[in-house]
Amino acid sequence: MDIDIFNSRLSPKYRTMKQEEIATLLKKFNIVTRDLPKIKSTDPAVKRLGANDGDVLEISRDSKTAGEAKYYRFVVK
């Protein structure tokens, strides 16, 4: 039986960022993609999204203090 990890209320929201969004993010923090925290291409969420090596993911989590907290991950092999 396959379980859809994105149907759980406990799972954060994942999305693959567009190139323009990545460029804006990198410029904002004055970094390059390899400076971002990494996520393996074998991660279940990465597989489910169909993300590829070199993509950048935005992960949104509900936060009691911030309302919504966003995290970014660079997909690697």
C-alpha positions in Angstrom: 0.0 0.0 0.0 1.4 3.4 -1.0 1.0 6.3 1.4 0.7 9.8 0.0 2.9 11.8 2.4 1.4 15.1 1.2 -2.1 14.2 2.5 -1.0 14.3 6.1 -1.8 17.5 8.0 1.6 17.0 9.7 3.5 17.2 6.5 4.8 20.6 5.4 4.0 22.0 1.9 6.7 21.4 -0.7 7.1 23.0 -4.1 9.8 23.3 -6.7 10.9 26.9 -7.2 11.1 28.6 -10.7 14.5 29.9 -11.9 13.4 33.5 -11.4 12.4 32.8 -7.8 15.7 31.1 -7.2 17.7 34.0 -8.6 15.8 36.4 -6.3 16.4 34.2 -3.3 20.1 33.9 -3.9 20.5 37.6 -4.5 18.5 38.4 -1.3 20.9 36.3 0.8 24.0 36.9 -1.3 24.6 33.2 -1.7 24.9 30.5 -4.4 22.8 27.3 -4.6 25.5 25.1 -3.1 25.3 27.3 0.1 21.7 26.2 0.7 21.0 23.2 2.9 20.8 20.0 0.9 18.1 17.4 0.4 18.8 14.0 -1.2 17.1 13.2 -4.5 16.1 9.9 -2.7 14.0 11.7 -0.1 10.3 10.6 -0.4 9.1 14.2 -0.8 11.6 14.9 -3.6 10.6 11.7 -5.4 6.9 12.6 -5.0 7.4 16.1 -6.5 9.4 14.7 -9.4 12.2 17.2 -8.5 15.6 16.7 -10.1 19.2 17.1 -9.0 19.9 20.9 -9.0 16.4 22.0 -8.2 15.6 24.2 -5.3 12.6 23.4 -3.1 10.6 25.7 -0.9 9.2 24.1 2.2 6.4 25.9 4.1 5.5 25.0 7.7 2.9 26.4 9.9 4.5 28.3 12.8 2.8 29.4 16.0 5.1 32.5 16.2 5.6 33.4 12.6 2.4 32.2 11.1 4.3 30.5 8.2 8.0 29.6 8.1 9.7 29.0 4.8 12.8 26.8 4.3 14.8 26.2 1.2 16.6 23.0 0.1 19.0 22.3 -2.8 18.4 18.8 -4.3 21.5 16.7 -4.6 22.2 13.0 -5.6 
